[in-house]
Amino acid sequence: MSDSKKTTNHKEIQKWAEEHGGVPSIIKGTENDGGGEGVLRIHFPEKSNSDDSFEEISWDEFFKEFDNNKLALLHDPNGVFNKLVNRD
C-alpha cells in the first residue's frame, strides 16, 4: 500500500487505533512461558465476526510487549489496513 505509514510512536498508534474503533489485544492461547503476553493485535470488535479469540489488554501492557519485541505499526491512515511488523 503506497499510502501506508510505519510508526513506533505510542501516542500516534493509540490515537489511530481509537479513532478507528481498535483496542489493544492479544490472541488468547498464544501466551508463552517466558512471561510474554502473547501475539499482539489491534482488534476492531465492531468489524469482527467473532472476538472470542481476542483478549483486550491495557495500552501499557500492549506497549510493553510492543517495545520488548521491537515492533512497529504499519497502517493506512484511513483505517483500512494495519499490521504489526518488525521495526527494521
N, C-alpha and C positions, 0 to 999 in steps of 0.2 A: 504494500500500500504506500503510495507516494506521499500521502498526507499524514502518515503515522509519525508519532513523536516518541522518543525514548527519554525517560526521566528516572531519576532516583530521588527527587525532591519529595519528601514525605508530605508536606502541606499541599503540593500540587496534585499528588496522587490521591490523597484523601478528598480533596475538593472535587476532582474529576469524577471519582467513584460516586460520591454522594450526589452530585448533580445528575448522574445517570441512574440512580437507584441502586448502586452497588454497596455491598457490605463486605468487610474483611472476613474471610472464612478459611477453614481447612477442609479437606475432603476426609470424612470420617473413615477410620480404619487405616490411615496412612501414617500414623504416628510411628516414630522409631524409638528403639531402646536407648539411643544416645541422648535423649532429652529433647529432641526436635519436636516441634508441634505437629508436623505432617505436611502434606502437599498444600501449599498456599494457593488461594484463588480469591479474586474479587467476584463475589457471587451476586447475581441480579435476580432476586426472588420473584419479582414481577414478570420477568421474561422467561422463567424456568418452568419446565413441565413438572419437575419434581425436585424438591430441595431436601429430600430425605438423606442424601449422601453428603450434605454440607453442614458444617457446624460453624456458626458465627463466633468470631473471637473479637477481642478488643483491637483497636488500632495499634495500641502499644505492643501487644503480642505479635500482631502482623508485622510491624516494622522491625521488631527484634529479629524475627526469623528472616525477613526480607534482607536486612543488613548482614546477618550471620551467613547467609547463603549467597551474598554478593549478587543480588538480583536487581533488575531494572524493570520498569513497566513500559512496554511498547503499546501505544494506544492511538486510536483515532480520536481526534478532538471532538468529533460528533457523537461519540459513544457507540459506534457500530462494531468496533473491534478492540480487543485488549488481550495481551499475553504477557506473562512474567517471563523474562529472558535473563540470560547471563549478562552482567554488566560489560564484559569485554567485548 
